[in-house]
Amino acid sequence: MSTGSIFLLPNGTWFVELAVVLVILWVVTKYALPMLNTAIEARQDKIRTALTAADEARAAAEAAGDERTRVLDEARDQAREIVANAQALSDQVKAESGARGEAEYERIVAQANAEVAAARQRAIDEASARIGEIVFDLVAKVVGREVDQSAHQDLVREAVAALNAEAQKEANR
């Protein structure tokens, strides 16, 4: 067995190959790697800046969302207050109008009742004043002779009282 055929044993070319790899590695680290590191650092700075801006934007959006929520809550509260005030005012106006209408109705009804009672009383008084005369005239015609009004005054009063009671029953209906 010869040493040239065993691939695991190094020969003279191995040292040359190692030297070429080391030179390439030195060139890459000296010239290419600084440019790559600069590009990577620039990209990292851009990413860092973008992340910071995104965090600031997120914080601003949250603050704006909180402000929007607060403003909406205030607007809702104001709207509820306005609606409640309007409802209270409406109820107050309705109650006042109802009370005024009820008072006017009561006044008109009371006035009408007073006028009816006064008219009824005038009619009863007129009828009472003349009923005695009419009754005596009628009795005189029926009996055919003169009737003494002063002698039968108690009968006349009783008849007038009965008519007044009947008129009161009619008025109460």
Backbone bond lengths (Angstrom), bond angles and torsions (degrees), N, CA, C in turn:
res aa  C-N    CA-C-N  psi(-1)  N-CA   C-N-CA  omega(-1)  CA-C   N-CA-C  phi
1 M - - - 1.420 - - 1.517 109.51 -
2 S 1.202 109.30 133.62 1.453 113.97 -177.82 1.516 109.48 -103.46
3 T 1.297 113.84 154.88 1.451 118.42 -177.82 1.523 111.20 -73.99
4 G 1.263 120.95 -18.09 1.456 123.78 -179.61 1.508 111.54 -73.50
5 S 1.274 117.36 -22.63 1.444 118.81 -176.67 1.522 112.99 -92.58
6 I 1.280 119.84 -9.96 1.462 122.21 179.70 1.544 106.54 -90.57
7 F 1.273 113.76 114.61 1.464 118.36 -174.24 1.520 112.81 -77.86
8 L 1.312 118.98 -15.04 1.444 121.37 -179.84 1.529 112.32 -80.50
9 L 1.272 118.43 -19.14 1.456 121.13 -179.90 1.519 108.77 -88.75
10 P 1.348 117.95 133.42 1.453 119.73 -178.94 1.515 111.74 -74.14
11 N 1.308 114.64 144.58 1.457 119.10 174.10 1.520 107.95 -117.44
12 G 1.263 121.40 -166.30 1.452 125.02 -173.85 1.525 112.21 -69.16
13 T 1.281 118.30 -28.70 1.473 120.39 -178.47 1.535 111.01 -71.32
14 W 1.252 114.06 -23.61 1.472 117.32 -178.57 1.510 110.39 -63.23
15 F 1.289 118.73 -40.56 1.452 122.39 -179.90 1.524 110.59 -66.35
16 V 1.298 117.31 -37.57 1.462 121.28 178.08 1.527 108.84 -67.30
17 E 1.294 116.42 -44.08 1.471 120.32 179.06 1.518 109.85 -61.66
18 L 1.303 116.84 -41.76 1.455 120.56 178.56 1.527 109.96 -62.79
19 A 1.315 118.27 -41.89 1.459 122.21 179.57 1.520 110.24 -64.32
20 V 1.319 119.01 -40.79 1.474 122.44 179.40 1.523 109.28 -64.70
21 V 1.302 117.93 -43.83 1.475 121.58 179.93 1.517 109.51 -63.21
22 L 1.325 118.16 -41.79 1.455 120.78 179.77 1.524 111.14 -65.97
23 V 1.325 118.50 -38.26 1.463 121.66 177.66 1.531 109.40 -66.04
24 I 1.300 117.06 -44.94 1.478 120.59 179.24 1.532 109.39 -62.05
25 L 1.299 116.01 -42.52 1.461 120.22 179.28 1.524 110.50 -62.96
26 W 1.358 117.10 -40.58 1.455 120.19 178.59 1.525 111.07 -66.21
27 V 1.324 119.34 -39.89 1.470 123.28 179.58 1.526 109.21 -66.01
28 V 1.309 115.85 -43.10 1.483 119.44 -179.69 1.523 109.11 -63.42
29 T 1.332 118.25 -45.90 1.463 119.74 -178.95 1.515 112.14 -70.00
30 K 1.314 118.48 -28.84 1.451 121.48 -177.88 1.525 111.81 -80.51
31 Y 1.333 118.77 -40.21 1.472 120.70 -172.69 1.532 113.55 -114.24
32 A 1.293 118.47 -47.22 1.475 121.11 -174.14 1.525 111.36 -79.07
33 L 1.292 117.81 -42.09 1.466 120.78 -176.12 1.529 112.40 -64.65
34 P 1.337 122.23 -40.58 1.470 119.77 176.55 1.528 112.42 -61.73
35 M 1.334 117.31 -38.07 1.471 119.17 177.71 1.528 110.32 -66.24
36 L 1.323 116.23 -42.17 1.470 119.55 177.94 1.530 110.46 -64.17
37 N 1.335 116.57 -43.38 1.469 119.47 178.80 1.528 111.33 -62.18
38 T 1.334 117.44 -40.37 1.464 121.36 177.95 1.528 110.05 -62.22
39 A 1.333 116.98 -45.34 1.469 120.97 179.35 1.530 110.51 -64.30
40 I 1.331 116.12 -41.49 1.467 119.90 179.68 1.528 110.20 -65.17
41 E 1.345 116.79 -43.46 1.463 119.73 179.51 1.526 111.10 -64.71
42 A 1.342 116.66 -39.33 1.466 120.03 177.71 1.533 109.98 -63.07
43 R 1.298 115.46 -43.16 1.472 119.80 178.82 1.526 110.07 -64.56
44 Q 1.331 117.28 -41.35 1.458 120.33 178.00 1.529 110.96 -63.36
45 D 1.335 116.65 -39.29 1.467 119.86 177.35 1.530 111.04 -63.62
46 K 1.339 116.02 -42.53 1.470 119.90 177.69 1.526 110.53 -61.46
47 I 1.321 115.82 -44.43 1.470 120.29 -179.87 1.530 109.73 -64.03
48 R 1.359 115.95 -44.31 1.460 120.12 179.31 1.532 110.26 -60.55
49 T 1.338 116.18 -44.90 1.466 120.88 178.87 1.526 110.73 -62.87
50 A 1.328 116.35 -43.12 1.466 120.32 179.34 1.526 110.68 -64.03
51 L 1.332 117.39 -41.09 1.467 120.48 178.31 1.527 111.10 -65.28
52 T 1.328 116.96 -40.70 1.466 120.43 177.56 1.525 110.23 -63.59
53 A 1.339 115.24 -45.22 1.469 119.41 178.34 1.524 110.53 -62.75
54 A 1.333 116.85 -39.30 1.466 120.28 178.80 1.526 110.58 -65.09
55 D 1.345 116.86 -41.90 1.465 119.96 177.25 1.528 111.15 -62.75
56 E 1.349 115.76 -43.27 1.462 119.37 178.11 1.525 110.78 -63.86
57 A 1.327 116.46 -41.66 1.468 120.47 178.89 1.524 110.38 -64.48
58 R 1.333 116.82 -40.87 1.460 120.51 178.40 1.529 110.25 -63.11
59 A 1.344 116.11 -43.97 1.467 120.21 178.32 1.529 110.50 -63.16
60 A 1.340 116.27 -42.29 1.467 120.07 178.32 1.525 110.60 -64.82
61 A 1.332 116.41 -39.82 1.469 120.13 178.67 1.526 110.40 -65.45
62 E 1.326 116.97 -40.73 1.461 119.79 177.60 1.526 110.48 -64.51
63 A 1.337 116.12 -42.37 1.467 119.78 178.16 1.528 110.21 -63.41
64 A 1.333 116.24 -42.79 1.468 120.02 178.17 1.525 110.27 -64.53
65 G 1.328 116.45 -39.39 1.466 119.93 177.30 1.521 111.19 -63.88
66 D 1.338 115.97 -42.36 1.465 119.66 176.90 1.523 111.12 -63.52
67 E 1.327 116.54 -42.16 1.465 121.04 178.53 1.531 110.56 -64.26
68 R 1.334 115.63 -42.61 1.468 119.90 178.19 1.522 110.11 -61.39
69 T 1.325 116.64 -44.05 1.463 120.69 179.13 1.525 110.48 -62.77
70 R 1.331 116.52 -42.69 1.459 120.31 179.55 1.529 110.92 -63.51
71 V 1.342 116.07 -44.42 1.467 120.14 179.72 1.528 110.18 -64.39
72 L 1.324 116.97 -42.07 1.464 119.86 178.23 1.526 111.09 -63.42
73 D 1.333 116.66 -41.25 1.466 119.63 177.75 1.524 111.04 -62.70
74 E 1.338 116.01 -42.67 1.465 119.51 177.01 1.526 110.67 -61.65
75 A 1.323 116.29 -43.76 1.467 120.47 -179.85 1.524 110.33 -63.17
76 R 1.331 116.61 -41.70 1.471 119.54 178.07 1.525 110.57 -63.27
77 D 1.335 116.29 -43.46 1.465 119.88 178.72 1.523 111.00 -61.83
78 Q 1.337 116.29 -43.82 1.461 119.60 178.58 1.523 110.67 -63.82
79 A 1.326 116.39 -40.93 1.469 119.74 179.22 1.528 110.09 -63.72
80 R 1.335 116.47 -42.69 1.472 119.11 177.93 1.526 110.65 -62.20
81 E 1.331 116.05 -41.32 1.461 120.05 179.89 1.527 110.79 -65.02
82 I 1.326 116.49 -42.40 1.468 120.28 178.87 1.520 110.31 -63.34
83 V 1.325 116.75 -44.14 1.469 120.27 179.51 1.525 110.19 -64.20
84 A 1.338 116.83 -42.06 1.469 119.97 179.30 1.527 110.69 -63.83
85 N 1.338 116.80 -42.85 1.467 120.03 178.09 1.523 110.99 -63.59
86 A 1.321 116.35 -42.94 1.467 119.97 179.06 1.524 110.68 -63.65
87 Q 1.328 116.57 -41.27 1.465 120.15 178.95 1.527 110.29 -64.86
88 A 1.336 116.51 -42.71 1.467 120.01 179.12 1.526 110.45 -63.61
89 L 1.329 116.51 -43.17 1.460 120.40 178.45 1.520 110.66 -63.58
90 S 1.322 116.04 -41.86 1.463 120.56 177.74 1.524 110.75 -61.60
91 D 1.331 116.09 -44.64 1.466 119.65 178.70 1.523 110.88 -63.69
92 Q 1.337 116.26 -40.13 1.460 120.25 -179.99 1.529 110.43 -64.74
93 V 1.335 116.14 -46.53 1.469 120.01 179.47 1.520 110.22 -62.71
94 K 1.335 115.61 -41.56 1.461 119.78 179.21 1.526 110.64 -62.90
95 A 1.340 116.56 -43.81 1.465 120.45 -179.91 1.525 110.79 -65.51
96 E 1.347 116.54 -43.19 1.462 119.65 179.09 1.521 110.94 -63.78
97 S 1.327 116.15 -43.26 1.464 119.73 179.03 1.518 110.50 -63.88
98 G 1.328 115.74 -42.35 1.466 119.65 178.35 1.515 111.08 -63.35
99 A 1.335 116.61 -42.28 1.466 120.26 179.89 1.529 110.48 -65.62
100 R 1.348 116.26 -43.68 1.465 118.73 177.97 1.526 111.22 -63.53
101 G 1.325 115.90 -42.82 1.463 119.73 178.64 1.519 111.46 -63.59
102 E 1.334 115.87 -41.95 1.468 120.41 179.21 1.524 110.31 -64.98
103 A 1.339 116.87 -42.25 1.466 120.42 179.33 1.531 110.38 -64.56
104 E 1.328 116.25 -42.50 1.470 120.01 178.64 1.527 110.38 -63.77
105 Y 1.324 116.00 -42.01 1.466 120.55 177.96 1.528 110.16 -60.81
106 E 1.343 115.73 -47.66 1.469 119.81 -179.70 1.529 110.56 -61.54
107 R 1.330 116.67 -40.87 1.461 120.11 179.88 1.530 110.98 -64.01
108 I 1.324 116.06 -44.68 1.472 119.91 -179.52 1.520 110.56 -65.35
109 V 1.339 116.76 -43.29 1.472 120.15 179.51 1.523 110.12 -64.22
110 A 1.338 117.29 -43.17 1.465 120.36 179.65 1.528 110.39 -63.48
111 Q 1.335 116.32 -41.88 1.458 120.00 179.11 1.529 110.13 -64.33
112 A 1.334 116.49 -43.21 1.468 119.91 179.12 1.524 110.26 -64.20
113 N 1.335 117.11 -42.83 1.469 119.82 178.33 1.526 110.92 -62.22
114 A 1.341 115.78 -40.56 1.466 119.22 179.02 1.527 110.50 -64.72
115 E 1.335 116.68 -42.20 1.468 119.77 178.84 1.521 111.11 -64.58
116 V 1.339 116.29 -41.64 1.469 119.94 178.80 1.525 109.85 -64.85
117 A 1.341 116.48 -43.74 1.466 119.68 -179.82 1.527 110.45 -63.92
118 A 1.340 116.62 -40.85 1.466 119.78 179.21 1.523 110.71 -65.70
119 A 1.325 116.64 -42.85 1.470 119.90 179.15 1.522 110.52 -64.69
120 R 1.329 116.15 -41.68 1.467 119.97 178.94 1.533 109.93 -63.51
121 Q 1.354 115.53 -42.93 1.463 118.98 -179.37 1.524 110.62 -65.40
122 R 1.349 117.52 -39.91 1.470 120.07 177.17 1.521 110.49 -61.91
123 A 1.345 115.05 -42.88 1.469 118.41 179.42 1.522 110.69 -64.10
124 I 1.342 116.18 -41.20 1.473 119.40 179.71 1.521 109.90 -66.12
125 D 1.332 116.66 -41.92 1.468 119.62 179.87 1.524 111.02 -63.68
126 E 1.338 115.95 -43.94 1.468 119.10 178.54 1.523 110.72 -63.60
127 A 1.344 114.23 -43.50 1.465 117.50 -179.71 1.522 110.38 -66.69
128 S 1.326 117.46 -38.68 1.466 120.41 179.81 1.519 110.70 -64.43
129 A 1.313 115.44 -39.61 1.461 118.90 -178.92 1.523 111.30 -66.68
130 R 1.303 115.70 -35.80 1.467 118.19 -176.00 1.513 112.96 -96.45
131 I 1.331 117.95 -14.60 1.460 119.31 -175.26 1.522 112.09 -64.59
132 G 1.324 115.21 -38.16 1.468 117.95 179.73 1.516 111.11 -61.22
133 E 1.322 116.27 -44.90 1.456 120.58 180.00 1.522 111.05 -63.88
134 I 1.335 116.06 -43.09 1.466 120.35 -178.24 1.518 109.96 -64.80
135 V 1.327 116.25 -42.24 1.471 119.87 -179.33 1.524 110.20 -63.50
136 F 1.324 117.14 -44.57 1.466 119.08 -178.96 1.520 110.94 -66.16
137 D 1.333 117.20 -38.60 1.463 119.38 176.70 1.520 110.78 -63.36
138 L 1.335 115.95 -41.55 1.460 120.23 -179.65 1.520 110.91 -66.83
139 V 1.307 116.56 -43.45 1.473 120.14 179.36 1.524 109.48 -64.06
140 A 1.311 116.44 -39.46 1.466 119.36 179.80 1.512 110.48 -63.42
141 K 1.319 117.13 -37.49 1.459 120.10 179.40 1.513 110.78 -71.19
142 V 1.364 115.25 -40.52 1.463 118.23 -178.39 1.521 110.09 -70.20
143 V 1.281 118.01 -46.27 1.460 121.65 -176.94 1.517 109.39 -76.95
144 G 1.280 116.19 -33.42 1.443 119.51 177.38 1.503 113.12 89.53
145 R 1.261 118.56 14.51 1.454 121.02 177.19 1.516 109.11 -143.92
146 E 1.299 116.65 170.97 1.452 123.43 -178.25 1.520 108.96 -74.68
147 V 1.385 115.40 134.16 1.458 120.63 179.31 1.524 106.81 -110.99
148 D 1.332 115.35 138.34 1.463 120.56 -179.16 1.525 108.76 -85.26
149 Q 1.332 116.04 116.01 1.468 121.37 -176.30 1.519 111.46 -68.95
150 S 1.304 118.69 -39.00 1.458 121.02 -178.49 1.516 111.57 -68.48
151 A 1.297 118.52 -27.85 1.465 121.65 -179.19 1.520 110.98 -74.37
152 H 1.313 118.48 -31.09 1.475 121.68 -176.27 1.537 112.68 -111.41
153 Q 1.315 116.91 27.70 1.471 121.85 -177.24 1.526 111.86 -62.15
154 D 1.324 119.28 -36.99 1.466 121.02 -179.61 1.517 111.41 -65.82
155 L 1.333 118.98 -35.42 1.467 121.87 176.30 1.527 110.11 -66.37
156 V 1.309 116.74 -38.23 1.462 121.35 179.49 1.529 109.76 -65.89
157 R 1.322 117.49 -43.90 1.470 120.81 179.18 1.530 110.89 -61.99
158 E 1.319 116.05 -40.28 1.475 120.77 178.99 1.524 110.51 -63.79
159 A 1.319 118.23 -41.83 1.461 122.04 178.82 1.534 110.46 -66.00
160 V 1.326 117.09 -40.82 1.465 121.09 178.70 1.526 110.02 -65.07
161 A 1.319 118.02 -40.87 1.469 121.42 178.45 1.522 110.52 -63.36
162 A 1.326 117.48 -39.62 1.466 120.82 177.77 1.522 110.30 -64.49
163 L 1.329 117.60 -41.18 1.463 120.72 177.91 1.530 110.78 -65.45
164 N 1.321 117.23 -40.17 1.473 120.51 177.40 1.524 111.01 -62.64
165 A 1.329 117.21 -41.66 1.470 121.00 179.10 1.520 110.24 -63.66
166 E 1.320 116.91 -41.12 1.463 120.20 178.86 1.529 110.78 -67.16
167 A 1.312 117.43 -37.11 1.467 121.21 177.68 1.527 110.39 -66.19
168 Q 1.327 117.37 -37.51 1.470 121.14 177.26 1.523 110.35 -64.41
169 K 1.344 117.47 -40.34 1.472 120.97 177.98 1.521 109.90 -62.21
170 E 1.306 118.00 -40.93 1.462 122.61 179.27 1.535 110.45 -65.92
171 A 1.323 116.32 -38.50 1.466 120.48 -178.84 1.528 111.07 -69.86
172 N 1.317 117.89 -32.24 1.468 121.93 -178.54 1.523 112.25 -76.14
173 R 1.291 118.22 -19.00 1.466 120.60 -179.92 1.454 108.88 -71.64
